[in-house]
Every structure is written in C-alpha cells, then in structure tokens.
Amino acid sequence: MMRKNPPTVIDFGKINDSAKDDIKVLEKEIMQIESDMEEKRREINSLLKIMIKIAQHMGIPIEEIPALKEDRKLLNVRIDDLLLMDTEFSNGKYSKFPKLNTQDIIVCSLAGILSTLIDVIFVGTPEVVKIYKGGENFDGSILTEAIRKIGNNDNGKSSEIFKWFSDKCKVPYDISLKSDMLTPNNHRLRSPAHDPFFGLLFAVADIILGTTTCIDNNGSLAVIVNPNKSPTSEKWLAVFYYLGHIISDMCTSRGIPIPGFFATQFYTAKISDSSIAEIAESMYKDGYDLRHMASMSVPVLVKDVLINVYLKLTRENTTIITSLCDREKYDLDFKLKTCKMKFIANSIATIGNAVKFAAPPNCGNPCALNIVQWMAFVQNSINMVAASTRGFTPEKVMYNRQRINKRWEKL
C-alpha cells in the first residue's frame, strides 16, 4: 500500500524579501486595474447619459438606439438608474422637506378649516362692553363671555381672593384719572406697568420711585410723581406687589391689556380718520383684552393638538434604526414634516381669519383679527424659511448613499 505524501505547508515567515516585493507590486497593479475599471465605468455612464439626453431631445425612443439594444435586461436597469440619479441629484431637485402624502395633506387641511370654524363661531368678535353700576354687558364672543365670568360670583362681583389682592397690593402707578391723559377706561392700556409681560420693569421702577409712568395723548412717555410715597416694605417686595395688582385687575370689567398692546399708544399719527392709538384703545374698550386673547388661543391650540396627535399615531417604529446619523436624519425629517404640516394648517386658518375680518358683519372691525393666529403664522413662516435655507449637504450625502444602495440591490 502506497503512503500518501503529507500536504505541503507554506511558511510565510520564510518567504524572502523579493517575494514580498512581488506581492506588493501585484497588489498595486490590482488596485490600479480596479481604479481604471471604475474610471471606464464612469466614462461609459457619462456617454450613456449624453446618448439618452440626445435621444430624448430628438424624440427618438431609447430602445431604438443601436448601442443600447444589446443585453436589454441589464441596460434597462442601468438606464432607469441613470435617469433617476440625473433628475434627483444632477438637476438639484433634492427636496429639503419630506414629501407629504394625501392623508397628511387632508389632516392638516382639516385642522386649518376646523380652527377657522372655531374662530368664527366660538371666538367671534367682541363688540362692546357696557359697564354700569354693579355689573357689565358683554357681546360678541361666546368663549370670551364664558372666560369673563371666571373669578366673579353670581352677582357679577369679584371673588374674595381678588378683593384681597386688590386691598393688599395698592401701587402708586394705579392712577385712573388724569386730565387729558388717563381715564378709568384707558389707564391700564396707557400704563406700561399694567402690562402682564413687559410691565415688571416699569412697575418696579414706579413702586421704588413713587411715580406713574404712562403714555400721554401725544404718544410721549410721561412720568407723574405721586405725592404718596410707597412704604419701605412695599419697595422691597415690589415684584410681589406687581403680581398681586395684576391678579386683582384680571377679572375686572376692563381687564388687563394683551401683552405688548401698550406700545400701540405711541402711534398717534392719523391713518384715515383714526390713529393706531385710537383704534387700539377702542378695541380694548370693546373687550379685546387678556381674556379675549385666551379665547383666541383655543382654535390655535386645537389645530396644533390635532396635527401633533396625528403625527404621533402615524410615526414609524424606530427600533430598527441603529446608525446615529440615520437616527438624526429621521428625527430631523419628523420635525420638518411637523413644521410643513403646521404651515399648511396655519396658512388656511390665517386666510380664514382674514376673510372673517373683511366679510360681513365685521366689515373691517379690527377686533375680528385673531392676533394669536397671526403670531403663530409668522413664527411658523420664520421656521420654514430657516429650514429651507439651512445647510443640507450632509443630508444630501446620506440621501444619495441610500439611493445608491437601492440601485445596487436592483443590479
């Protein structure tokens, strides 16, 4: 019986230097060949693109080009890939925002329409607040009328807690009567210290200095010195006195102005028959105050909640995403989709409010304007502009990589 020779084992450690050099040279040659093949492939693809564009320009069907008749099955895939990549990447048609499907568009459109209906039917337009001894009459807004009853008892008088704040938080800037300047109906609008957002600085200064800062009929800032000086304890607790006084005025007949609304009193130049200051003062007297702002916020809140709930229910499962960059891209696309859907809804709701303002029975009544909706539209528009002008090169690289991977799967 013949014995088989044992297999030869190559000891790479004993290979001489010349063999190692030959292997390195061979590796370089292989890499060069691969590089040349890649370059040739790019040249062929470039020529195919040119041939396809020329054929499309001349109206010749692609299948009639002789050079493309061979190996039809493979070439069809390559032609489709070339056309797709050419239109999406080369022509700069990469979308900066995720595309919305039909269902997305329907949902955000319905949210905008519903917001408009709530604005017209329930928010309405405050028409006039008639104040008489012991009560008031308010017309024009179902929601605002309901909110105005908060903090008042059945007799229309303020609750005990608001009376307590009114008695304990007396402030020097609460002057309600000054010739040719302040009246009980406009003193809170013309006093920056009564502003619920910007008033803290003015209120603290007035309490410490014992003054009243207000805006006169000429639109100038005036400072009235109060002969009754504030006690030292009140000066140290100026912030708390300011908050307590705001709370005490919140449920009164005239209420607290909308944040920043005092700035309208600086614009006294006539526009047609009235100035901006006069129009704003008339709006405030008709009930366009902080409580009406709360009712104006309802349709905006409903619209945003509907879109947020829909997006949360339809959001895809992200547990399979393992790459950090893919995760960041997914989160960014979700934010962009939210911004885009809210922009559509805000556009519809804002147009609806503009129609409400111009159409009968309002016919240009400024109290019909929903300032909360307009602010939401402006903020959303700024976000859209910022998103559309952002640097998106990394996103485009990721998108191109995903498309290339899909093309290779088809090949």
ZAMAR-707061 format. One record per residue: x, y, z of N, C-alpha, C in turn. Coordinates in steps of 0.2 Angstrom, whole numbers, plus 5000, padded with zeros to 4 digits. Example, Ala and Ser with C-alpha at 12.3 -4.5 7.8 and 13.67 -1.06 7.14 Angstrom:
BEGIN
506649725039506249785039506649845039506449895035506849955036506450005039
//
This chain:
BEGIN
500449945000500050005000500550065000500350114995500750174995500550225000501050255003500950305008500850375004500350415006500250475003500750525006500950575002501450625004501050675008501250695014500950745018500850815014500350845015500250915012500750965014500951005009501451055010501251115013501551135018501351195022501751245021501451305018501951365017502051405023502651415024502851455030502951525027502451565028502551635025503151675029503351655035503851695038504551675035504551625030505251615027505251635020504651675018504751695011505251755011505651755006506151805006505851875004506251925004506051995003505852004996506151974991506051984984505251964983505051904986504351884985503851934988504051954994503652004997503552064993504152084989504052144985503652134979503652074976503252054971502552054973502352034979501652034981501452104981501852144984501652224985501552254978501952234973501852264966501252234963501052174964500452144962499852174965499852194971499352224974499252294971499752324970499652394967499352394960499652334956499352334950498652314950498352274954497652254955497252314957497552354961497152424963497152464958497652474954497652514948497152494943497152424942496652394937495952414939495852404946495152424948494952494948495452544949495352614948495252624940495652594936495552604929494852584927494552524929493952504928493352544930493452574936493052624939492952684935493552714932493552764928493252754921493352694919493052674912492252674913492052644919491352644920491052704921491352754924491152824924491052854917491552844913491552874906490952844902490852774903490352744899489652774902489552774908488952804911488852874908489352914908489352984906489152984898489452944894489252934887488452914887488252864891487552844891487052904892487252944897486852994899486753044893487353064890487353104884486953074878486953014877486552974872485852984873485652964880484952974882484653044881485053094883484853164883484753184875485153164871485153174864484553144861484453084863483853044860483153074862483153094869482553124871482453194868482953234867482953294863482653294856482853234853482753224846482053184845481753164851481153124851481253054848481853024849481952964847481852914853481452864853481452814858482052784860482152774867482852754869482952684866482452644865482552574863482752564856482752624852482952624845483652644844484052664850484752674849485152614849485552604843485852534842486352514848486652564850487152544856486852524862486152534863485852514869485352444868485452414862485052364860485252294863485952294864486252234867486152224875486052164877485952154884485352194887484752194884484252234885484052244893484052184896483852174903484252214907484952214907485352244911485352324909485352334903485352404901484752444903484152414904483552444906483652474913483952424917484052444924484552504925485052504921485552554921485352614918484952614913484652674910484152704916483752664919483252694924483652724930484252694932484652724937484952784935485152784929485552844927485052904926484452894924483952944923483752964930483652924935483352944941483952984945484552954945485052994948485153064945485153064938485253134935484653184937484053164937483553204939483553224946483753184951483653194958484253234960484853214958485453244960485753294956485853284949486253324945485853394944485153384943484753444942484553484948484853464954484753504960484053494963483653444961482953434963482853394970483453394974483353364981482953404985482453374988481953404992482253424999482153485001482353505008481853485013481253465011480753445016480453385014480253345019479953275017479353285013479153245009478553245005477953225009477453255008476853245012476353195007476053145010475653105006474953135006474453105003473753135003473453135010473553085014473253085020473553145025474253155024474553215028474153275026474153285019473853355017473153365019472753305019472053305021471953325029472453295033472353305040472553385042473153405039473253475040472753525037472453515032471953555029471353555033471153495036470553495040470753525047471353525049471553565056471453635055471653665049471653735047470853755047470453715043469753735042469353725049469553675053469253675060469453735064470053755064470253815068469853875065469753885059469453935056468653935059468353885059467653875061467653895069468053875073468053885080468153965081468653995077468754065077468154105075467754085070467254125068466654115073466454045075465854035078465954045086466454025089466554025096466954085099467554105095467954165097467554225095467354225089466954285087467254355087466954405088467154475088466854515094467254535099467054575104466754645102466154655103465854715100465854775105465654765111465654825116465554795123465854825127465754815135465454875138464854865140464454915143464554905151464854955154464954955161464454995164464054965169463655005173463754995181463455025185463555015192463354945194463854915196463654845199463754785194463954805188463954755183464154775176464154735171464354745164463954705159463854725153463654685147464154675142464254615140464754605135464454565129464554585123464354545117464854535113464754475109465154465103465654405103465754375109466154315109465954265114465754205112465454155117466054135121466654125119467154095123467354155128467454215125467654265130467154285135466554285133466054295138466054245144466254185142466254125147466854145152467454165149468054175152467954235157467654285155467554345159467154335165466754275166466354255172466854225177467454205175467854175179468154225184468154205191468354255196467854295199467254295196466654335198466154285201465754315206465254275209464554285205464054255207463354265204463154335203463354375207463154445207463554485202464054455199464554495194465054525198465154515205465654555208466254505209466854535210467454495211467454445217467754395216467854345222468254375227468254345233468554375239469354375238469554325235470354315234470554375230470154395224470354455220470254525224469754525229469754585233470254585238470554535240471054535245471754565242471854535235472454565232472354635230471754655229471654725227471754775233471554745239471654785246472354785248472754735247473354725250473954755245473754755238474354765233474154835230474154885234474054955232474754975229474755005223475355035220475255105218475855145218475755215216475655225209475755185204475655195197474855175195474455165200473755145198473355215198473555265194473155325194472655315188471955325190471455315184471155375182471455435184471155495182471655555182471855575176472255625175472055665168471955735169471655775164472055765157471755755152471955745145472455695144472455645149472955585148472655525150472355515157472155455159471455455161471055405160470355395162470255325165469755315169469655245171469555185165469455215159469355165154470055145150470555195151471155185147471755185151471755195158472355205161472755135161472455075161472855015161473255005154472855025149473155025142473755075142473655135145474255185144474755175149474655135154475155125159475555065158476255065155476655005154476754965160476654985166476754945172476154895173475554905169475054865169475054805164475654805160475754755155475954695158475554635157475754575160476354535158476754565153477354535151477954585152477854645149478354695149478354745155477854735159477754785164478154785170478454725171478854715178479354775179479754795173480254845174479954915176479454925172479054995174478754995181478454935183478154935189478654935195479154905195479654905200479954975200480155005195480355075195479855125198479255115196478755165199478655155206478655095208478555075216479155105220479755095217480355125221480355195221480155225215480255305215479555335217479055295218478455335219478155375213478155345207477955385201477455335197477155375192476755335187476955355181477255305177477455305170476855295166476755335161476155325157476255365150475855355145475955375138475355435137475555495136475055545135474755545128474255595127473955605121474355615115474955635116475455645110475855585109475755535112476155475111476855485114476955525119477555535123477555495130478155475132478155445138478155495144477755495149477655545154477755515161478055545165478155525172477855565177477355545181476955585186477155565193477355615196477655605203477055595208476955545211476455535216476655565223476255605226476455635232476455585238476055525237476055475242476655425241477155435245477755385244477555315246477855265243477755195245478155185251477855145255478255125261478855075259479355075264479955035263479854965261479354935265479254865264478954855257478554895254478254885248478854895242479354935244479854945239480354875239480454845244480754785244480454725241479754735242479354675239478954705232479354745228479054775223478754725218479154665217478954615212478254585214478254575220477654535223477054585222477154645224476554695223476354705216476854705211476654705204476254645202476454585204476054525203475354525206475354545212474654545216474254595213474454655210474054705207473754685200474254645197473954615190473454565191473454525197472954475198472354515200472354565204471754595206471354635200471754655195471454685190471254635184471454575185471254525179470554515178470154515183469454495182468954555183469254615182468854675182468554685176468054735175467654745169468154765163468654805164469154825159469654775158469854735163470354685162471054715161471554665159472254685158472354685151472754725148472854735141473254665138473254655132473654605129474354625130474854575131475554595132475754635126476154685127476454725122475954775119475254775121474754815117474854895119475154905125475354975127475755015122476154975118476555005113476155045107475555025106475155055101474955125103475055145109474855215111475455265109475955245107476555285104476355315097475955275094475755295087475155335086475255405087474655445087474555485080474955465075474855495069474255475065473855515062473155495059473255455053472855395053472855355047472155355045471955395040471255405038470955445043470455415047470055455052470355445059470755395060470955375067471655365066471955365072472655345073472755275076473255245075473355175078473255175086473455225089473255235096472555235098472155265094471455275095471055205093471355175088471055115086471155055091471755055094471955005099471555025105471455085107471055105113470355085113470055095106469355075105469354995106469854955103469754885104469854865111470254895115470254875122469654895126469354945124468654965127468154915125468154885119467654835117467754765119468354755123468454695126469054655123469454685120470054655117470554655122470554615127471054615132471354545133471654535139471954465140471554415140470854425142470454365142470254345135470154395131469954385124470554345120471154365123471754335120471754255122471554245128471454175130470954135125470454165123469954135119470254125112470554175110470854175103471454115103471654095108472154045108471853975107471253975108470953905108470953875101470753905096470753875089471553865087471953905089472653885088472953825091472753815098472953755101472553695099471953705097471653645094471953615088472153665083472453645077473153615078473553645083474153615084474153545087473653535092473553475095473353415090472853435085472653385080473253365076473653405074474253385070474753345074474853365080475353335084475153265086474453255087474253185089474253145083474053165077474153135071474853105069475353155070476053135069476253085074476053085080476253035085475952965083475352965081475052905079475252875073475552915069475752885062476552885062476852895067477552895067477852825067478352815062478552745061478952725067479052655068479452625073480152635071480552665076481252675075481752635079481452575081481952525085482452495080482252495074482752455069483352505067483252565069483752615067484352615071484952595069485552585073486052635072486052665066486552715065486352785068486852815071486752885074486552935069486852935063486752985058486052965055485852905054485152895052484652915057484752905063484352925069484253005068484753035068484753115067484353135061484453105056484153115049483353105050483253045053482453035055482153085059482453105065482253155069482153225066482653235061482553305058482053305053481953245049481353235045480653245048480653215054480053225058479853295060480353335062480253405064480153445058480453425052480253465046479553445043479353385044478653365042478153405047478353405053477853445058477853515056478353545055478353615053478053625046478053585041477753595035476953585036476753535039476053525040475753585044476053605049475853665053475853725049476253735044476253795040475653795035475553735033474953725028474253745032474253715038473653725043473653805045474153825047474253905049474053945043474253925037474053965031473253965030472953915030472253905030471853945035472153935041471753975047471854045047472454065044472654145044472154175038472154135033471754165027470954165030470754115033470054115036469954175041470454195045470354245049470354315045470754315040470754375036470054385032469754325030469054335027468554355033468654325039468254345044468254425046468854445045468954525046468654565041468754545035468454585029467754575028467454515029466754495027466254525032465654535030465154555034465054495040464854515046464654585048465154625051465854595051466354635054466554695049466654675043466754735038467354775040467954745042468554785044468554795051468154765055468254785063468854755065469354795068470054765070469954715076469354715079469354665085469154595082469054585075468954525072469654485071470154525071470854495070471054455076471254395074471554345079472254355079472454395084473254405085473654345086473354305090473754235092473854195085473354195081473454155075473954185070473954255070474354285066475154285068475154285075475854275078476154205076475654155077475854085075476054075068475654105064475854105057476554135055476654195058477354225057477854185060477854155066478354115069478454055064477854025062477953965058478253975051478154035048478454055042479254065043479454095049480154105050480454035051480153995054480453925054480553895048480053905043480053875037480653905033480753965033481254005029481953975032481953975039482653955042482753875039482253835039482353765037482553765030482253805026482353805018483053835016483353875021483953905019484553875023484453815027484953785031485453745026486053735029486553695025486353625025486253595020485953525019486453475016487053495015487553455011487553385015487653375021487653315024487053265023486453305023485853265022485853245015486053285010486053255003486553205002487153205006487553145005487253085008486953085013486553025016486053005011485653055008485153035004485452994998485953024995486252994989486552924991486852914997487052854998486452794999485952825001485352775002485152754995485052804990484852794983485352744980486052754981486552714978486452644980486352634987486252564989485652534986485052564985484452534982484652524975485052564971485252544964485652484964486052474969486552414969486152354970485552354974485152304976484752274969484552324965484252314959484752274954485352304954485852274949486052204952
//
